[in-house]
Amino acid sequence: MKAKTPSESKTVTTKIVLPNDTNPHGNLFGGALLGWMDVTAAICAQRHSRRVVVTASVNNVSFGSAIKESDVVTVEASISRAFNSSMEIFIDVYVENQVSGERIKHSEAIYTFVAVDQNGGAISVPELIPETDEEKERFAGALRRKQLSLILAGKMNPQDATELKKLFLGDA
């Protein structure tokens, strides 16, 4: 299986916030944004693996200020790391004011997807080769996040979390 770069699967979705996407205050429902993120990230994971994928977890979501009706929302998803059958997808959300054209980063999230075969069993995915400094930083961080997740789930002994030990204890 040939390794791939994040740019080969990067996925961008742009939406305009319509009245049916908003609450009584005219703000975008958080659940609608989460759905947009999930679909965009799933396409990114499918492009990387060329397989059907399922959402395994939503690891982190941070929201900025309210997104208003008629704002333009851009969701950018890039794979940050591929493991055996799972892929961590980093999502950046930008909001553009239609009148001023100002575009600001609003949110970010980290989702994990697993590639599955025709029977729903996990299947291997290509390795990832990060290229930019940001991609390399996210790539390294993904292993620390995975180790922490495994520890919290009781699937890894903390003493075996080499990357977390480096983070907290240095190279000692």
N, C-alpha and C positions, 0 to 999 in steps of 0.2 A: 504494500500500500504506500503510495507516494505521499510524503509530507507536504503540507500546504502552509501558506502564509495567511495571516488574518485578512489581508486585502482581498484574497480570493473568495471569501465568503461574507464580507461586510454587507450589511443590509440596512437600507434607509427607507423609512416610511414617513410620509408627510400627510398630516390631517389638518382640517380646519375644525375648530370646536363649534358645533352646531347646537341649536337650542335643545335637541333631544339628548345631547351629551352632558347637559348641565343640571345642577340642582336649583332650588328656588332662588338662590343668590346669584345665579348666572355664572357659577364656577363649574369647571369640568369635574365630573365625578371621578374620584380616585380610582374606582374600579374600572372605569372606562380606560383610563391611562394604563392601568396594570394589564388590561386585555390587549391594548395596542402593543405594549412592551412584549408580552408573551408571544404574540403572533410574529412580531418582527424578529425576536430572538430565535423562535422556532425555525423560521426560514433561514436564518444565519447558520444554525446548527445543521439543518438539512443540507445546505450548500456545502458545508465542510465535510460532512460524513457521506453525503449522497445516499442517505437512508431515511426511513421514517424515524422521527424522534418523538419522545415524550418528555414533558416537563417533570423533572425529578424534584426540584426545589426552587423556591424563591429565597435566595440567601440573604439578600439585603435590598431594601428600597429606601431611598430618602427623597422626600418631596420638598420642593421650594415653596414659594408663595403661590397663591391661587392662580390658576390658569383661567382666563376669562373667555366668555363666548366671543367668537370671531377671531381669537388668537390662532396663529398657525403653529402647530406642534410638529416637531421633527424628532423621530425616534431613530437613533443610530445604534446598531448592534454589531459587535465584533467579538469573535471568539478570543478569549484570553488564554485558554489552555485546553488541550485535549489529553484525557487520561486513557484508560483502556477502552471503555465504551461510553464514557461520559465526557461532556464538554461544558466548560464554564463560559458563559456569554456575559460580557460586560455591556451594559446599555447606558447610553447618554441621551438625555432628553433636552431639547432646546425649544424655547418659545420665542416666536417672532411676532412683534406687534405689526399688524398690517398697515397702520398709518405711518409710523415712524421707520419701519424696517429694522428696528433694533432687534437683535437676536441674542438671547441670554441663555446660559445653561440653567435649567430648572431642576432636573432630577438626575439621579443615576440609580442603577439597580444591577444586581448580579443574579442571574438565573443559571441553573444547571439542567442540562438535557442529557438523556441517554438515547443512543441509537439502538433501534430494535429490528429484529428480523421479522419474517412473515408470521412467526408464531408468537411474537411479543417478547422473545428472549433478547437479552443484551448482546450486542455485536460490536466488534472492534471498529475503531475510527482512526483516521490518519493522524499522525503526529502533527504538531504545530511548530512552525518556525517563526518566532517573533522577529520583526525587523527594526521598528522604530524604538526609541528609548521608552516611550509610553507603553508600547506592546511588551517590551522586555520587563518593565516594572510590573505590569499586570500579570504576566506569565509567572514571575517569581511569587507574587502575592497569591496566586491561585493555589499553589501547593501548600502554602501556610494556611489558607482558608480551608482547604480540603482536610489537612491534618487536624485542625481545630474541630471541624465538623465531625470527623471520625471519633475523636476523643469524646466529644459531648454525646455522641450516640453510643458510646461504650464499645466501639469497634476497633479502637486503637489504644494502646498503652501510652500514656503521656511520655514515658521514657523513650519511646520509639519515634517521637515526633521531632526528627532531626532539624527541620527548618524552623520550627517554633523554638527549639532550644537555642539555635543560633540567634534568633531574633531577641530573645530575652536574656540569654546568658553569654552572648558573643561566641567566639570560637573556642572558649575554654572548655 
